[in-house]
Amino acid sequence: MTISVTTGDILLENLGYYPNIIKIDVEGFELEVLKGIQTVLSSSTLKAVFIEVHFKLLEENGYTNAIEMIVKILHKHGFSTKWIDF
């Protein structure tokens, strides 16, 4: 089976609009998604990003500093972070 993969930036550019809220739940691929939505994260219409972070899966994928990387990406685009469950 062939599956097409694209970035959030390309997908939303093709749709012609940006969301005001994003929910990310991708089972250990959170950083890849964040890296693929840099334009969306810079959009003035985006007000909130909710991420279900799977620390163990991220670590298994080689991201031992996932928390710092996620925070850095979000802060770079003007978002603050609040962790509700470790």
Sequence and secondary structure as in RCSB ss.txt:
>XXXX:A:sequence
MTISVTTGDILLENLGYYPNIIKIDVEGFELEVLKGIQTVLSSSTLKAVFIEVHFKLLEENGYTNAIEMIVKILH
KHGFSTKWIDF
>XXXX:A:secstr
       HHHHHHHHT   SEEEE  TT HHHHHHTTHHHHH TT  EEEE   HHHHHHTT TTHHHHHHHHHH
HTT     S  
